[in-house]
Amino acid sequence: MSKSILVTGGAGFIGSNFIPYFAKKYPGYRIFNLDKLTYAANLDNLAECKDMQNYEFIRGDICDANLVDAIFTDCDIRGVIHFAAESHVDNSITGPRAFINSNIIGTSNLLESARSHWMDAPHRVKPGHESDRFHHISTDEVYGALGTDGYFTETTPYDPSSPYSASKAASDHLVSAWHRTFGLNTTVSNCSNNYGPKQHPEKLIPKIIQNCVNWQPIPIYGRGENVRDWLYVLDHARAIDLIFHNGRAGQTYNIGGHNERTNMEIVNTICAIMDKKMPRTNAKYSDLITFVADRPGHDLRYAIDATKLERELGWRANETFNHGIIKTIDWYLQKLR
């Protein structure tokens, strides 16, 4: 008997990398991809799934509680991997309401459907549903900012700075509460900045590459001193797979790539690679760097301690940044040319 897994937001950046990996690895799973197809989603990024017999796309909104509940009933959902979220910090500053709706209301709808279909009462699982699990993908931004040293761990107090990170923090707390109050089988992962193929051009790395190709100014907030820990998206997919199958119920796992870079280091690295791949006469791509006013509430540094994930589940990041960024640039150049 096949097992039905609901993946939300699977047409987004991370989801559209995860689903082909997951569907191929687990042909015995029926994977239902529920996505609203907002501006940040792209079904073209799932073209490799079109002939997979165990994959099905459903267009819909996790904020529609009736739709979510119908999917659980009609598809006999036995696991949830929840990517769907509004995720761009700048957009959360100009229009926070969409983040409240998707990240908080949408998550609560999914949790309630899982609870009603998998459980008879608090801490009493329906027969046959003992292995059903709800995995929630979150972000390191819920922890706020670090100074020049130290790392986020799973016990770091939450201190979100933006409407985006506050809405994700709220959704994390909902997942934890549904586990503690109702006994729902949940796990949470908080990841560092992802990079790789299929990312929307509003994000830093694809924006730099695209602006290089189009010979347009590359905007960098402040002086480019903000530090992020960069995680290759397929390393993230492997981590989610491990946590979903082997993580301890009720636990949070941090996922990081051990690749801290300032924004200036990122842009200079990409520009130097572009100088070799697409040289321009008497000009360098770094000439395009333009400093702009810093973003309100811009956290200085994020860095993840992934020791718990590494120790308990044996995960390691396979991709180095120096190799992963070249693979990423090559993918975008093929797409943009």
N, C-alpha and C positions, 0 to 999 in steps of 0.2 A: 504494500500500500504506500502510495506516495504521500509526502508530507507537504502541506501548503504553507508557504512563508510569505507574509506581506512585507514588502520593502516600500517604504514611503519616500518620496522625493528621489526616486531612482533615475530621473532624467537630469538631475543636477550634476555638478562636477564629480563629487566623490561617489555618489550613487551610480553614475554611469560608468565609472571604473570598477566599482564593486560588483555590480550585477553580472557582467560577462564572466568575471573571475568565478563568482559563486555558482552561477548556473552551470558552467562547464565542470566545476569540481564536484557538484552534487546533482547529477542527472536524475536522482530519485526524488528531488524536491520539485514541487510546482511553485514557481516564483511569480507572484503578482506584484507588479510595479504600479503603485498608486501615486500619481503626480498631477498637480494642477496645471502644469506647463506655464508657469510664469515666465517673465523675460529671461530668467537665469537658467531655464531648462532647455534642453535641446534633444529631441528624439533621434536626431542624426547620430548622436554620440552612442546610441544603442543599436546601430545598424547591424552589428555583429550578432545580435540576439534574434534577428527577425526569423531565422530558420530553426531556432531552438524550440523543440517541442515542449519544453518545461518552463517556458517564459510567456507571460501575458501582460499586456499593458492595460491599465484602467485609468482613464482621465477623470480626475475628481479632486476635491478639496478635503483635507483632513478636518477642516472646520465644519463640514457637513456631517453632523453626528449620525443622521439617518443613513447616509451613504456608507459611512465607516461600518456601522452595525450590520448593514445588508451584506457588505463584503465578507465580514466575519462569518455570517450565516451561510451565504451562498457558496463561499470558497472553502469553508471549514478551516479557517486560519488556525495554525498551530504554532506559529512563531511570528514575531514582529521585529524588523530591523528598521529603526526609525531615524531616517536622515532628514526628512522634510523640515525645512526651516527657512525663514528669512535670515540672511546671514551677512549682508553688507553693512558695515558699521556706519558709513556715511549716510546711507539711506535711512538707517534707524534714527539718525539725528534730524533729518528733514521730515520724516514721516513715521513716527514710532508706532502708530496704531496697528499697521499691518504685522509688525513684529509681535505685538501683544496677542493678536488673533491667532496667527499661525503657530507661534512657538509655545504659547501657553494654552489657549483654548483648544487648538488642534491636538496637542499632546494629551490633554485631559480626555478628549473624545476617544482617542486610541486606547488609553489606559482603561477607561470605563467599558469599552467594548471587549477588551481582553478579559477584564474581571468578570463580566457577566457571562461570557462564553466559556471561560475556563474554570470558574469557581462556583461552588454552591453557596458558600458563606465565607466570612472572614476566616482565613487559614484552613479552609476545607476545599481542597481541589476536587473537581469533578473526575470521576473514574475515567482513565484513558488520557487525561490531560496533564499528567504529572511532569512531563518533560517540556511542556509548552513554556516558551520564554519570550519576554519583551526586552529587547536591547535598545537602548537610547544613546544616540551619538551626540555628544556635546563638545565643548570647546574649552581650551585653557583660559580664555578671556574671562570666565566666571570668577577666577581667582584675583582679578585686578592686575596690579603691576608689581614687578620685582625691582629691586635696586640693581647695583652692578654685579652682585653675586647672589648665590642661593638658587633654589629650584622649587617649582610647585610640586607638592606631593598630594596624595589622595586626602590627606588630613589638613591641607592648607585652608584656612577660613575663606569663605566666599566674600568677595569685595568688588563686584562688577562696576565698571566705569561708564558704560554706554547703555542706551536703551536696548541695543542688541544683546549685550552680555547679561544685562539684568533679566531679559526675557528668557534667555537660555538658563540662567541660574534658577529662575522660577520653575522651568520645566524639569530641571534636574531634581529639585526638591519635591515636585509632584511624583516623579517616578520613585523616589526614595520613600515617600509617604505611602504610596500604594503597596509597596513591599512591606513596610513595617506595620501598617494598619490592617491591610487585607491579606497579606501573605502572598501577593502576586510575585511570581518568579521573574525578577528584573535584574538587569545589569546596566551599568552606565560606563561610557568611556569619554574621557576628556582629552582631546587631541591638540597638538600644536599646529601651526600653519601648514597646510597641505600645498603641494605643488605637483605639477605633472600635466599630462595631456587632458584636454576637454574642459579646462577651467574657463569661466566667463571672463571676457576681456576687461571687466571693471576691476579685477584683482591685480595686485602689484606686478607679478611676474609676466602674465600675458599682456598686460598693458605696456610694460617696458618693451617687450618683443615686438608688439604690434606698432608701437610708435617708432621703433627703430626702422622697421620695414617701410613705414609710410613717411619717414624722415619728418617726424613731428616732435615737438617738445615733450620731454619726459618729466612730468611733475613729481617732485619729491617733497613730502611734508617736512617743514622745519629745516633742520640741517641733515636729515637722513640718519640720525643717531639712534633711532628706535631699533631694538634688537628683537628678533623672532627666532624660534627654533623651527627649522624647516623639515617637514616629513614628506617623503615621496608617497604619492597617493596609493600605490599598490602595496607598499609596506603597511599603510593604514588598513587596506582591505584585508590583508592577512591577519592583522591584529583583531579586527572585528570578528572575523571567522573564528579565531581561537576563543575570544571572550564569549561569543554567542554559544559555542558548543561546550566549552570547558571552564568558563569563569564561574566563580562561586556566586550563588544567588544573593542579591542584595548588595553586591560589592561594586565599587567604582575602580576603574583601571585607567591610569594616565598613559597616553601614547605619545612619545616624542622621538624625534629623529637624531638627537645629539648633533644638530647642525645649526648652531647659533651664528647668525650673521646680522650685521646692521643693514638697514635699507640701502645705505651707500655701498656697502660691500656687494649686495645683490645687484644693484644697477651697474656697478663697475665691472663685475664679473660678466654679466650679460653683454654689456657693450664691448668688452674685450673679445668675447667669443664671436660676436657679430662682425667685429672688424676683420676676423679671419674668414668667416663664412660668406659675408657679403661686403667686401671692402669697398669703400667709396674714395674717389680721387680727392686728395688734399683735405680730407675731413675724417674725423673719428666720431663714432656714435656717442661718445661721452660729451661731445659738444652740445647734444640735445638736452642735457640735464638742466632742469629749471627748478629752483627752490620756490615753494609756495607756502602760504600761511599754514601753520600747523592745525591739525584737526582738534576740535574741542575734546577734552578728556582723553587725549592720546596717551595710552600707557607706554612707558619707556621700554620695558623689557619683559618678555615671557621666556620661560625655560622650563622644560618638563623633566622630572625624574621618573623614568619608566621602570624603575627597579622592581616594583611589585609585579608588573606584567611579565618582565623578563624572568623573574625568579619563579613565579607560580605557573606560568604557561609556556615558558621557554621561547618567548618571542624575541627576535632581534631585528633591527632595521637592516635590510640587505643592501639598500642603495646609499652610496655616498652622495653628498651634495654635488661634488665636482663632476661625477658621472651622470647623476640624475638631471642636472640642469642642462647638460648637452642633449640628452634624450628629449627633454621637454622643448628646448629651442628647435630641434629638428622637427618635432611633430608640428609645432606652430608654423614653421617656415613652409612645410609641405602644404599646410592648410591655407596660408595667407598668400602664397605666390600664385 
